[in-house]
Amino acid sequence: MQSKGIKVATTPVGDRYVLEKMIAENHTLGGEQSGHIIMRDFANTGDGALSALHLMQEMAASKKPLKELAKIMARYPQVLINVSGVDKAKVSSNSAISAAVKATETKLGNSGRVLLRASGTEPLIRVMVEAESATDAQELATSLAALVKSELSL
């Protein structure tokens, strides 16, 4: 998106944080991996039906099927590891984990991403890595999960 001149901002996970950032920085479009898409010109919440209508409008205007429109989106292999038996309250303040996440993000550059967060509904930490190769995603996620376990074990 940045190569197309579109500013990308990141937030903690949750559409509430996405909306807060959108309001603070006057963005009109926001979303998260779970599929929540917020279009502030129309609503301050994610609305699947509204998103679908806009997508269909673009398909009609461009006269292109969804399969063709979706070609611009890069999809990477994703690995999700749930780490249980850890003190999830300390994940955001642990310097070793923060440094490892930053190093992983640097290694991936614009060809993947890392998400490490405490679950809001379960007693665990979610470690998610997307990379160009499934092998890289698995290795990086496994390494981060092992570090989380060693740093935050109960």
Residue pairs with C-beta under 8 A, 6 or more apart in sequence:
1 8
2 8
2 110
7 27
9 21
9 25
9 27
11 17
11 18
11 20
11 21
12 117
13 32
13 115
13 117
14 32
14 120
15 32
15 34
15 36
15 38
15 45
15 46
18 30
18 31
18 32
18 36
18 38
19 30
19 38
19 44
19 45
21 27
21 30
22 28
22 29
22 30
22 38
22 40
23 40
27 40
28 39
28 40
28 41
29 37
29 38
29 39
29 40
30 37
30 38
30 40
31 37
31 38
31 46
33 115
35 46
35 48
36 46
37 46
37 47
37 48
37 51
38 44
38 45
38 46
39 47
39 50
39 51
39 54
42 50
43 50
55 66
58 69
59 65
59 66
59 69
62 69
76 111
76 112
76 130
76 131
76 132
76 137
77 130
77 131
77 132
77 133
77 134
77 137
78 128
78 129
78 130
78 137
79 128
79 129
79 130
79 134
79 137
79 138
79 140
79 141
79 142
80 126
80 127
80 128
80 141
81 126
81 127
81 128
81 141
81 142
81 144
81 145
82 119
82 122
82 124
82 125
82 126
82 127
83 124
83 125
83 126
83 127
83 145
83 148
83 149
83 152
84 122
84 123
84 124
85 149
85 153
85 154
86 124
86 125
86 148
86 149
86 152
86 153
86 154
87 152
87 153
87 154
88 118
88 119
88 123
88 124
88 125
88 152
89 118
90 152
91 97
91 116
91 117
91 118
91 125
91 148
91 152
92 98
92 118
94 151
94 152
96 147
96 151
97 116
97 144
97 147
97 148
97 151
97 152
100 143
100 144
100 147
101 114
101 116
101 144
104 114
104 129
104 140
104 143
104 144
105 113
105 114
107 140
108 114
108 129
108 131
108 140
111 131
111 132
112 129
112 130
112 131
112 132
112 136
112 137
113 129
113 130
114 128
114 129
114 140
114 144
115 126
115 127
115 128
115 129
116 125
116 126
116 127
116 128
116 144
116 148
117 125
117 126
118 124
118 125
118 126
119 125
119 126
125 148
125 152
127 141
127 144
127 145
127 148
128 141
129 137
129 140
129 141
129 144
130 137
131 137
131 140
